[in-house]
């Protein structure tokens, strides 16, 4: 066997890269306030005028859910409803203790308690499963608009939650994405306006 044939064998054993995740869609039918209460408790209420998304955020081939809600006291219900409270924005800024950052609150009264609710789907019913794979309540994200779309990180393509920011980061954009262990915040830069 020559050197050329061993290179061909090595190349044929190389796995092709996985396909990129499908684009996010809106859930059908839309998520209701009753569903949010069942999954996250009565302290959270769905904000119906904001978009809802389904897509594979954790790269397991099963659809996940992203909705926006107003949550009065997320730490009080996290154990009862089995969800993790996370603050990727303040963790990026150097404040890692969510017990402390959950008390920060926004300077804008209309933004207080605004949270992203994310459900990682399980089995055939995906995010609607009786027992989802994981649930997250992300606090203190300074967004005015959201969309879920593809994000290229190193050699991997996954779905991220893109935000146009308000407040301190006015006219900047950022993304929140699943790194395999937790949700991370990453600034992307300012708009060209």
C-alpha positions as CSV (number, residue, x, y, z in Angstrom):
1,X,0.0,0.0,0.0
2,X,1.4,3.4,-1.0
3,X,1.4,6.7,0.8
4,X,-1.3,8.0,-1.4
5,X,-3.7,5.2,-0.5
6,X,-3.2,5.7,3.3
7,X,-4.1,9.4,2.9
8,X,-7.2,8.5,1.0
9,X,-8.2,6.0,3.7
10,X,-7.7,8.6,6.4
11,X,-9.8,11.2,4.5
12,X,-12.6,8.7,4.0
13,X,-12.7,7.9,7.7
14,X,-13.1,11.6,8.6
15,X,-16.7,12.4,9.6
16,X,-18.4,15.1,7.5
17,X,-19.3,18.1,9.6
18,X,-22.8,18.0,11.1
19,X,-25.4,20.1,9.2
20,X,-26.1,23.5,10.7
21,X,-29.1,23.8,12.9
22,X,-32.5,24.6,11.3
23,X,-33.7,28.1,11.5
24,X,-35.8,29.1,14.5
25,X,-39.6,29.1,14.1
26,X,-42.6,30.4,16.1
27,X,-44.3,27.7,18.2
28,X,-47.6,26.5,16.9
29,X,-49.9,27.1,18.7
30,X,-48.2,30.0,20.6
31,X,-47.2,29.5,24.2
32,X,-49.8,30.7,26.7
33,X,-49.5,32.2,30.2
34,X,-50.9,29.0,31.6
35,X,-48.0,27.0,30.1
36,X,-45.5,29.5,31.6
37,X,-47.2,29.2,35.0
38,X,-47.0,25.4,34.8
39,X,-43.3,25.4,33.9
40,X,-42.0,28.4,35.9
41,X,-44.6,29.2,38.6
42,X,-47.1,32.0,39.2
43,X,-44.3,34.6,39.7
44,X,-43.7,34.6,35.9
45,X,-46.2,35.9,33.4
46,X,-45.8,35.7,29.6
47,X,-45.3,39.0,27.7
48,X,-47.7,38.3,24.8
49,X,-46.6,41.0,22.5
50,X,-43.0,39.7,22.1
51,X,-41.9,37.0,19.7
52,X,-41.6,33.4,20.7
53,X,-39.1,31.0,19.2
54,X,-38.5,27.3,18.9
55,X,-35.2,25.8,17.6
56,X,-32.3,23.6,18.7
57,X,-30.3,25.8,21.1
58,X,-28.4,23.0,22.8
59,X,-27.4,21.1,19.7
60,X,-29.1,17.8,20.6
61,X,-31.4,17.6,17.6
62,X,-34.6,18.4,19.7
63,X,-36.4,21.7,19.6
64,X,-36.1,24.1,22.5
65,X,-38.3,27.1,23.4
66,X,-37.5,30.7,24.0
67,X,-40.1,33.1,25.4
68,X,-40.1,36.5,27.2
69,X,-41.8,36.8,30.6
70,X,-42.0,39.2,33.5
71,X,-40.8,37.3,36.7
72,X,-41.3,39.0,40.1
73,X,-39.1,36.7,42.2
74,X,-37.4,34.0,40.2
75,X,-35.2,32.7,43.1
76,X,-38.4,31.8,45.1
77,X,-39.7,29.3,42.5
78,X,-36.5,27.8,41.1
79,X,-36.5,24.7,43.3
80,X,-40.3,24.1,43.2
81,X,-40.4,24.2,39.4
82,X,-36.9,22.7,38.7
83,X,-35.3,25.5,36.7
84,X,-32.0,27.2,36.9
85,X,-31.7,31.0,37.3
86,X,-28.8,32.4,35.3
87,X,-27.5,35.9,34.6
88,X,-25.1,35.6,31.6
89,X,-24.9,39.4,31.2
90,X,-23.7,40.2,34.7
91,X,-21.5,37.1,34.7
92,X,-19.8,38.6,31.6
93,X,-19.3,41.9,33.4
94,X,-17.7,40.0,36.3
95,X,-20.6,39.5,38.7
96,X,-20.9,35.7,39.0
97,X,-23.3,35.2,42.0
98,X,-26.9,35.1,40.7
99,X,-28.2,35.4,44.2
100,X,-26.7,38.9,44.3
101,X,-27.4,39.9,40.7
102,X,-31.1,38.8,41.0
103,X,-31.6,41.8,43.3
104,X,-29.9,44.3,40.9
105,X,-33.1,45.2,38.9
106,X,-33.3,47.6,36.0
107,X,-33.2,51.4,36.3
108,X,-36.1,51.5,33.9
109,X,-39.4,50.5,35.6
110,X,-40.7,48.9,32.4
111,X,-37.7,46.5,32.2
112,X,-37.9,45.3,35.8
113,X,-38.3,41.5,36.0
114,X,-38.1,41.0,32.2
115,X,-36.6,37.5,31.7
116,X,-35.9,35.0,29.0
117,X,-37.4,31.6,29.7
118,X,-35.7,28.7,27.9
119,X,-36.8,25.1,27.9
120,X,-34.5,22.4,26.5
121,X,-36.7,19.8,24.9
122,X,-36.7,16.1,25.6
123,X,-38.0,13.1,23.7
124,X,-40.5,13.3,20.9
125,X,-42.6,16.1,22.5
126,X,-39.5,18.4,22.6
127,X,-40.1,21.4,24.8
128,X,-43.7,20.4,25.5
129,X,-42.5,17.3,27.3
130,X,-44.0,16.7,30.7
131,X,-40.3,16.5,32.0
132,X,-38.1,18.7,29.8
133,X,-34.4,18.1,29.7
134,X,-33.7,21.5,31.4
135,X,-35.3,24.9,32.1
136,X,-33.5,28.2,32.4
137,X,-34.7,31.7,33.5
138,X,-32.2,34.3,32.3
139,X,-32.3,37.6,34.1
140,X,-30.9,41.1,33.7
141,X,-30.6,40.9,29.9
142,X,-30.9,44.5,28.5
143,X,-32.7,43.9,25.3
144,X,-35.4,45.8,23.3
145,X,-35.6,43.3,20.4
146,X,-34.8,39.6,20.1
147,X,-34.4,37.1,17.4
148,X,-33.0,33.5,17.3
149,X,-30.6,32.7,14.4
150,X,-27.4,30.9,13.6
151,X,-24.1,31.8,15.3
152,X,-20.7,30.6,14.2
153,X,-18.3,29.9,17.1
154,X,-14.9,28.6,16.2
155,X,-15.7,25.6,13.9
156,X,-19.3,25.1,15.2
157,X,-22.5,26.6,14.1
158,X,-25.4,26.8,16.6
159,X,-28.4,28.9,17.4
160,X,-28.1,32.0,19.5
161,X,-30.5,34.5,20.9
162,X,-29.5,37.9,19.3
163,X,-30.5,41.0,21.1
164,X,-30.6,44.7,20.3
165,X,-29.8,46.3,23.6
166,X,-31.3,49.2,25.4
167,X,-30.1,51.2,28.4
168,X,-26.3,51.4,28.9
169,X,-25.7,49.4,25.7
170,X,-28.1,51.4,23.5
171,X,-27.4,50.8,19.8
172,X,-25.3,47.8,20.5
173,X,-26.1,44.2,19.8
174,X,-25.2,41.0,21.6
175,X,-26.0,37.3,21.6
176,X,-26.7,34.7,24.3
177,X,-25.8,31.1,23.5
178,X,-25.5,27.6,25.1
179,X,-21.9,26.6,25.5
180,X,-22.7,23.0,26.4
181,X,-22.8,23.8,30.2
182,X,-24.5,27.2,30.6
183,X,-25.8,30.2,28.7
184,X,-23.1,32.8,27.9
185,X,-23.4,36.5,26.9
186,X,-21.2,37.9,24.2
187,X,-21.3,41.5,22.9
188,X,-21.2,41.9,19.1
189,X,-20.7,45.6,18.7
190,X,-22.6,48.7,17.9
191,X,-25.1,49.4,15.1
192,X,-24.1,51.5,12.1
193,X,-26.7,54.2,12.8
